[in-house]
């Protein structure tokens, strides 16, 4: 697309701004059609090896034209046939005329569309999982570093018992770990459709091999092996069950929920000054208010996450309304929602990684906020200690309630003579280390027993964020 045309036609914000070029390529027309052609070549090779009259010349000609795609000619064919796969078959046949008679032999459109989708989704999910593993690594370093750093916790966004910054990070981290495990399960169980024919009975292939069931089975296994699939879907209509799309987008929805929760929490804590996004030297927070410093990337995560969550409804409707062995109303919907789901999750992961790269944990501010609330937070400990020393629980509770609502609760509490504790004893009870419970130990146990063993089993590679705008 020319620079001029780019500004005259709608361009998806995902491909233009948010997602990586690697993910965008996986859902490009180029990737789709080269995958179609690779599937046709794999079909021909497997058929030849099992005795069908297909020549080496025909296969070589197809292999030489994998990337020689004439999109203009394909569009002309599609206008004529009103059938996209037939258009690509004819365009490929024009590019390799010797092979034209045997391209797509015995197959129906879903051989290339559905197997192509599964290949596409496997590659996309592999890329997303790698990025999520990096997210887990970066969160784990932050959690370990701040495992014992006290901070105020919040319930209902009101001050509650103290926790630690590392413990709070582990709340986010645990959610993302659950998502990573589910993505890995989806990846490991993602099947190949194989060669099922027009209604899933494999009748056309059985006819080609003159009734040899073993050759039909071998054909399917050979093609699946070519594309690295160990599992083949045993039962299908014309298409693979759309429950697979549903399960995968449900897993994406779950991740989007985790990301939204993390980003929302950071936005709240940014208001308190406890956690801040990186802020560029020339970055503008508001066109009207020069002093503004907004958590724009977490806001962006939330916005895209809501979109990703909404997409999970589509495969539910599609799977529910598949008529018998297949209907075509799923096609137009899947062309929209599946690529957008992958691109939106890629965008969210890119943003989460960017936030983690520049995140600022303000431990002094967090401790200061905790100190402000200490007279209230220590009251439960004073109540329990006083009762252990013989005081009446209800009477002590009422005294503490009145102090909590006095003009200067800190001074009133520690100077009070109404409790069987000395000033020094009450101050000791108010030390943050005595109020954070097992937070540091919980962080260490989670990292050593849950997260690190999982990461150790993975192969984490460096990921490019090329073309992503921040």
C-alpha positions in Angstrom: 0.0 0.0 0.0 1.4 3.4 -1.0 1.8 6.1 1.7 -1.0 8.0 -0.1 -3.4 5.1 -0.2 -2.6 4.4 3.5 -4.3 7.7 4.4 -7.2 7.3 2.0 -8.4 3.9 3.2 -9.1 2.3 6.6 -6.1 0.6 8.1 -6.5 -1.6 11.2 -4.8 0.0 14.2 -3.5 -3.5 15.0 -1.5 -3.8 11.8 -0.6 -0.1 11.7 0.3 0.5 15.4 -0.1 -2.2 17.9 0.9 -5.6 16.8 4.3 -6.9 15.7 5.1 -7.4 12.0 5.7 -11.1 12.8 2.1 -11.6 14.0 0.7 -9.4 11.2 2.5 -11.5 8.6 1.0 -14.7 10.0 -2.5 -13.4 9.1 -1.5 -11.9 5.7 -2.8 -13.0 2.3 0.8 -14.0 1.5 1.1 -16.4 4.4 -2.3 -17.8 3.8 -1.8 -18.6 0.1 1.7 -19.9 0.4 0.3 -22.2 3.1 -2.5 -23.3 0.7 0.2 -24.2 -1.9 2.4 -26.0 0.6 -0.7 -28.1 1.6 -1.4 -28.9 -2.1 2.2 -29.9 -2.6 2.2 -32.1 0.6 -1.0 -33.7 -0.7 0.5 -34.5 -4.1 3.7 -35.9 -2.6 1.9 -38.1 -0.2 -0.4 -39.3 -3.0 2.6 -40.0 -5.2 4.4 -42.0 -2.5 1.2 -44.1 -2.1 1.1 -45.0 -5.8 -1.0 -42.4 -7.5 0.2 -41.3 -11.0 1.8 -38.0 -10.1 5.1 -37.1 -11.6 8.2 -35.6 -10.0 8.0 -32.9 -12.6 4.6 -31.9 -11.5 5.7 -31.6 -7.9 8.9 -29.7 -8.7 6.9 -27.2 -10.8 4.5 -26.6 -7.8 7.4 -26.2 -5.4 9.1 -23.6 -7.7 5.9 -21.5 -7.7 5.0 -21.5 -4.0 5.7 -17.7 -3.6 4.8 -16.7 -7.2 1.3 -15.5 -6.3 -0.5 -13.4 -8.9 -3.1 -11.7 -6.7 -4.7 -9.8 -9.6 -5.3 -12.9 -11.5 -6.7 -14.6 -8.4 -9.1 -11.7 -7.9 -10.3 -12.1 -11.5 -10.9 -15.8 -11.0 -12.8 -15.1 -7.7 -15.1 -12.6 -9.5 -15.8 -15.3 -12.0 -16.3 -18.3 -9.8 -17.5 -16.6 -6.6 -15.3 -19.1 -4.8 -12.0 -18.1 -3.2 -10.4 -21.6 -3.1 -11.3 -22.4 -6.7 -9.8 -19.0 -7.6 -6.5 -19.9 -6.0 -6.5 -23.4 -7.5 -6.8 -22.0 -11.0 -4.2 -19.3 -10.3 -1.8 -21.9 -9.0 -2.5 -24.1 -12.0 -1.7 -21.2 -14.4 1.6 -20.8 -12.6 2.5 -24.5 -13.0 0.5 -25.9 -16.0 2.0 -29.4 -15.8 0.6 -29.8 -12.3 -2.7 -28.3 -13.0 -4.6 -31.6 -13.5 -3.6 -33.0 -10.1 -3.8 -29.9 -7.8 -6.3 -30.4 -5.0 -6.9 -34.0 -6.1 -9.6 -35.6 -3.9 -9.8 -32.6 -1.6 -12.5 -30.2 -0.6 -11.9 -26.5 0.2 -11.5 -27.2 3.9 -8.4 -29.2 3.2 -6.5 -26.0 2.6 -8.7 -23.5 4.6 -9.1 -25.4 7.8 -5.7 -27.1 7.9 -4.3 -23.7 6.9 -6.1 -22.1 9.8 -4.7 -24.7 12.2 -1.2 -24.1 10.9 -1.7 -20.4 11.2 -3.1 -20.6 14.7 -0.3 -22.9 15.9 2.3 -20.5 14.7 0.5 -17.5 16.2 -0.1 -19.2 19.5 3.6 -20.3 19.6 4.6 -16.6 19.2 2.2 -15.4 21.8 3.3 -18.1 24.3 6.9 -17.0 23.9 5.9 -13.4 24.7 3.9 -14.5 27.7 6.9 -16.5 29.0 8.9 -13.3 28.8 6.2 -11.5 30.8 6.4 -14.2 33.5 10.2 -13.8 33.6 10.1 -10.1 34.1 7.3 -10.2 36.7 9.2 -12.8 38.6 12.3 -10.6 38.9 10.1 -7.7 40.2 8.4 -10.0 42.7 11.7 -11.3 44.0 13.2 -7.9 44.3 10.2 -6.5 46.2 9.2 -9.6 48.1 9.6 -8.0 51.5 8.9 -4.3 50.6 5.9 -3.3 52.8 2.9 -1.5 51.2 -0.7 -0.8 52.0 -3.2 -3.3 50.6 -6.6 -2.3 49.6 -10.0 -3.9 49.7 -12.8 -2.0 47.9 -9.9 0.5 47.2 -10.0 1.3 50.9 -6.9 0.8 53.1 -6.7 -2.7 54.4 -4.1 -4.9 56.1 -0.5 -4.4 54.9 1.0 -6.6 52.3 4.2 -6.4 50.3 4.8 -5.1 46.8 6.2 -8.5 45.8 3.1 -10.3 47.1 0.9 -8.0 45.1 3.0 -8.6 41.9 2.5 -12.3 42.5 -1.3 -11.8 42.4 -0.8 -10.7 38.8 1.9 -13.2 38.1 -0.2 -16.1 39.2 -3.0 -15.1 36.9 -0.6 -14.9 33.9 0.9 -18.3 34.9 -2.5 -19.9 34.7 -2.9 -18.4 31.3 0.5 -19.7 30.1 -0.4 -23.2 31.3 -3.7 -23.1 29.4 -2.1 -21.7 26.2 0.5 -24.5 26.4 -2.3 -27.1 26.7 -4.1 -25.6 23.7 -0.8 -25.7 21.7 0.0 -29.2 22.6 -3.5 -30.5 21.9 -4.1 -28.5 18.7 -4.9 -31.1 16.0 -4.6 -31.3 12.3 -7.8 -31.7 10.3 -6.1 -34.0 7.8 -7.8 -35.2 4.6 -11.5 -35.7 5.4 -13.2 -34.9 2.1 -16.5 -33.1 1.4 -18.4 -34.4 4.5 -15.7 -35.9 6.6 -16.1 -39.5 5.4 -12.9 -39.6 3.3 -14.9 -41.2 0.5 -13.1 -39.4 -2.3 -9.7 -40.6 -1.0 -10.9 -44.1 -0.5 -12.1 -44.1 -4.2 -8.7 -42.7 -5.3 -6.9 -45.6 -3.5 -9.4 -48.2 -4.8 -10.8 -49.0 -1.4 -7.5 -49.2 0.6 -8.3 -47.8 4.1 -4.7 -48.2 5.1 -3.5 -45.9 2.3 -6.1 -43.3 3.2 -4.8 -43.4 6.8 -1.2 -43.3 5.7 -2.0 -40.3 3.4 -3.4 -38.3 6.3 -0.5 -39.2 8.6 2.1 -38.3 6.0 0.6 -34.8 5.4 0.2 -34.1 9.1 3.9 -35.1 9.7 5.0 -32.7 7.0 3.5 -29.9 9.0 4.7 -31.1 12.4 1.3 -32.2 13.8 1.3 -35.3 16.0 -2.4 -35.3 16.5 -5.0 -35.6 13.8 -8.7 -34.9 14.5 -10.3 -38.3 14.3 -13.9 -37.1 13.6 -15.0 -34.2 11.5 -17.7 -33.0 9.1 -16.4 -31.0 6.2 -14.5 -28.8 8.7 -12.8 -29.3 12.1 -15.1 -28.7 15.0 -15.5 -25.0 15.8 -15.2 -25.9 19.4 -11.4 -25.6 18.8 -11.8 -22.0 17.9 -14.0 -21.5 21.0 -11.5 -23.1 23.4 -8.6 -21.1 22.0 -10.5 -17.7 22.1 -11.7 -18.5 25.6 -8.0 -18.9 26.6 -7.3 -15.6 25.0 -10.3 -14.0 26.8 -8.9 -15.3 30.1 -5.5 -13.7 29.4 -7.2 -10.4 28.4 -8.9 -10.5 31.8 -5.5 -11.0 33.5 -4.0 -8.1 31.6 -6.9 -5.8 32.3 -6.7 -6.6 36.0 -2.9 -5.9 36.0 -3.3 -2.7 34.0 -6.2 -1.4 36.1 -4.3 -2.0 39.4 -1.3 -0.1 38.0 -3.6 2.8 37.0 -5.0 2.9 40.6 -1.6 2.7 42.1 -0.3 5.4 39.7 -2.9 7.7 41.3 -1.4 6.9 44.7 2.2 7.4 43.3 3.2 3.9 44.3 3.8 2.4 40.8 4.5 4.5 37.7 4.8 3.9 34.0 8.0 5.2 32.3 7.4 8.8 31.0 9.3 10.0 28.0 11.3 13.2 28.2 9.1 14.8 25.5 5.9 12.9 26.4 2.7 15.0 26.7 0.1 13.9 29.2 -2.6 16.3 28.2 -3.1 19.0 25.5 -4.7 21.2 28.1 -2.9 20.4 31.3 0.9 20.4 30.9 1.5 18.8 34.3 -0.4 15.6 33.5 1.3 12.3 33.7 -1.1 9.5 32.6 -0.6 5.7 32.6 -1.4 5.7 28.9 0.0 2.2 28.1 -2.0 0.6 30.9 -5.1 2.5 29.7 -4.4 1.1 26.2 -4.1 -2.4 27.6 -7.5 -2.1 29.2 -9.1 -0.8 26.0 -7.7 -3.5 23.8 -8.4 -6.2 26.5 -12.1 -5.3 26.5 -12.1 -5.7 22.7 -10.4 -9.1 23.0 -12.8 -10.2 25.7 -15.8 -9.3 23.4 -14.3 -11.4 20.6 -14.7 -14.7 22.5 -18.5 -14.5 22.0 -18.1 -15.1 18.2 -16.8 -18.7 18.2 -19.5 -19.6 20.7 -22.2 -18.5 18.3 -20.4 -20.1 15.4 -19.9 -23.4 17.0 -23.5 -23.4 18.2 -24.9 -22.7 14.8 -23.0 -25.2 12.6 -25.6 -27.1 10.7 -25.0 -30.8 10.5 -21.7 -31.4 8.6 -21.1 -27.7 7.8 -22.6 -24.4 6.8 -20.9 -21.4 5.3 -22.0 -18.7 7.6 -19.0 -19.3 9.8 -16.5 -18.3 7.1 -17.1 -14.5 7.0 -17.2 -14.3 10.8 -14.1 -16.3 11.3 -12.2 -14.2 8.8 -12.9 -11.2 11.1 -12.7 -12.5 14.7 -9.9 -15.0 14.6 -7.2 -12.7 13.1 -8.4 -9.8 15.3 -8.2 -12.1 18.4 -4.6 -13.0 17.7 -3.6 -9.4 16.8 -5.3 -8.0 19.9 -3.6 -10.5 22.2 -0.3 -9.7 20.5 -0.8 -6.0 21.0 -1.6 -6.5 24.7 1.5 -8.6 25.2 3.6 -6.0 23.5 2.2 -3.3 25.7 2.6 -5.4 28.9 6.3 -6.0 28.0 6.8 -2.3 27.3 5.2 -1.4 30.7 7.4 -3.8 32.5 10.5 -2.6 30.8 10.0 0.9 32.2 7.9 0.4 35.3 8.9 2.4 38.4 8.2 0.9 41.8 8.2 3.8 44.3 8.9 1.9 47.6 9.3 5.1 49.7 6.0 6.4 48.6 4.4 3.0 49.3 5.9 3.0 52.8 4.8 6.5 53.4 1.2 5.6 52.4 1.4 2.7 54.8 2.7 4.9 57.7 -0.3 7.2 57.3 -2.6 4.3 58.0 -0.6 2.6 60.8 -2.7 3.7 63.7 -5.7 2.1 62.1 -3.9 -1.0 60.8 -2.3 -1.8 64.2 -5.7 -1.7 66.0 -6.5 -5.3 65.4 -3.1 -6.4 66.8 -3.6 -4.2 69.9 -7.1 -5.6 70.3 -5.8 -9.2 70.2 -2.9 -8.5 72.5 -5.0 -6.7 75.0 -7.5 -9.6 75.2 -4.7 -12.0 75.7 -3.7 -9.9 78.7 -7.2 -10.2 80.2 -9.0 -7.2 78.8 -12.6 -7.4 77.6 -12.7 -7.7 73.9 -15.9 -5.6 73.3 -14.7 -2.8 75.6 -11.3 -2.6 73.9 -13.0 -2.6 70.5 -15.2 0.4 71.5 -12.2 2.3 72.8 -10.4 1.7 69.6 -13.4 2.7 67.5 -13.6 6.1 69.2 -9.9 6.7 68.8 -10.2 5.8 65.1 -12.7 8.6 64.6 -10.8 11.2 66.7 -9.0 14.2 65.1 -5.5 12.8 65.7 -5.8 9.0 65.9 -2.0 8.4 65.8 -1.3 10.5 68.9 -4.5 9.4 70.7 -3.7 5.7 70.2 -0.1 5.7 71.3 -0.6 8.1 74.2 -3.7 6.3 75.5 -3.5 4.8 79.0 -6.6 2.7 78.5 -4.9 -0.4 77.2 -2.8 -3.0 79.1 0.2 -2.2 76.8 3.1 0.3 77.1 3.9 2.9 74.5 6.9 0.9 73.4 4.8 -2.3 73.1 2.2 -0.6 70.9 4.9 1.0 68.7 6.5 -2.4 68.3 3.1 -3.9 67.2 2.9 -1.1 64.6 6.2 -2.0 62.9 5.4 -2.9 59.2 7.4 -6.1 59.4 5.0 -7.3 62.0 2.0 -6.5 59.9 2.8 -8.2 56.6 2.2 -11.7 57.7 3.8 -14.4 55.5 3.9 -12.2 52.4 7.7 -12.5 51.8 7.5 -16.3 52.4 4.5 -16.7 50.1 6.4 -14.9 47.3 9.4 -17.1 47.7 7.3 -20.3 47.9 5.3 -19.3 44.8 8.4 -18.5 42.8 10.4 -21.6 43.8 7.5 -24.1 43.8 5.3 -22.9 41.0 6.8 -20.4 38.6 10.4 -21.4 38.2 9.7 -25.1 37.7 7.3 -24.2 34.9 9.7 -21.8 33.2 12.5 -24.3 33.5 10.5 -26.7 31.3 10.1 -24.0 28.6 12.3 -22.9 25.8 12.3 -19.1 26.0 13.7 -17.3 23.0 14.3 -13.6 22.3 11.2 -12.0 20.7 11.2 -9.0 18.3 8.7 -6.2 18.8 9.4 -4.8 15.3 7.1 -2.1 14.0 5.3 -1.8 17.2 4.6 1.9 18.1 4.8 3.0 21.7 
